[in-house]
Amino acid sequence: MKPQSNLMFNKFFSKLKPLLKSLFVFGLILSLVFGDASSALAARSGGRIGGGSFSAPRSYSAPRGGYSSPGYGYGGGYGYGGGGIGFPFLLPFFGFGGFGSLFTILIFIAIANFLIRSVRSIGGIEEGVAVGSPKISVAKVQVGLLANARYLQQELNNLALSADTSTAEGRANVLQESTLALLRHPEYWVYGTTESQQASLDSAEAKFNQWALTERSKFSEETLSNVNNQLRQASRPSLPEAGGQLAKLEESGEYIIATVIVGVEGKLQLPQINDSQDLRQALQQIGGIGSDRLLAVEILWSPQAEGDTLSSDDILAVYPNLKLV
């Protein structure tokens, strides 16, 4: 009887197996659908204020008398009859009274190149860069605050709606007001990090854009922005409260992240963050930059939209460089 029972069970299981597979696939699809819906509810909205450009700073001026590449034509510093080092000086040294042969001209060009390089090195001029070429600093301060600091979101929202980011003075005011908002309530500080470096004008602009894009990519949507006085505000539908999902999301939303990025003329070295005192010093340094030095600024924060949340899991996954303060 046992062999017959086993045979019947195997037949029954073979018929049931396709149904079990279908149920498994259906359950997997449901989990994916509800998983996507949940992540959509927990979307990270972001706000942004900023503007400026990396054109040559107003305080920079070329060396006295300007700088131009040496020429070899008539009237130039190295040409015939133009003073300085010319054919009448060099060619008699080689025993020629005039232009002479092609060989003489080649020798002259070689010596002239040597002298030009020597003069540049003595005068402190690098190849293709004039004396006094400005150095630019790019710096970033990032602060993680407890979600109890809801006042910060409101202050930044109001600042974005009213700020004039089309002028240097307006952008400096945005920088000062946003850092003041962060400095006023250190009791909510939980995380912080800084980064700063010096570079040439072009390299500094590339690094500034890279940092700004990296932070903006962490938002699922920019729901409020004021960049170069172009105000944009997204209208979002309210989140559904069915099944208590909204209440759960509000309970899990624990943090607000604010980021300040600047491009500034001259040197700006921010301290590494080890405690709240380092974070305070960094915010004071970056907030004290005047309009005459400030080239560009980006203030970014998340979440921005009401009802959006940022949990401790989001901090670990999206902002891994933050340090506890």
DAVENKA-V431424 format. One record per helix or strand. SS is the DSSP state (@ for helix, = for strand). FROM is the first residue (numbers start at 1). TO is the last residue. If there is no record, write none. Layout:
# DAVENKA-V431424
ss=(SS | SS)
from=(FROM | FROM)
to=(TO | TO)
This chain:
# DAVENKA-V431424
ss=(@ | = | @ | @ | = | = | = | @ | @ | @ | = | @ | = | = | @ | = | @ | = | @ | =)
from=(2 | 45 | 87 | 102 | 126 | 129 | 136 | 150 | 168 | 186 | 189 | 201 | 221 | 230 | 242 | 255 | 276 | 294 | 312 | 323)
to=(41 | 52 | 94 | 123 | 126 | 129 | 146 | 162 | 183 | 188 | 199 | 216 | 227 | 233 | 252 | 265 | 287 | 302 | 318 | 324)
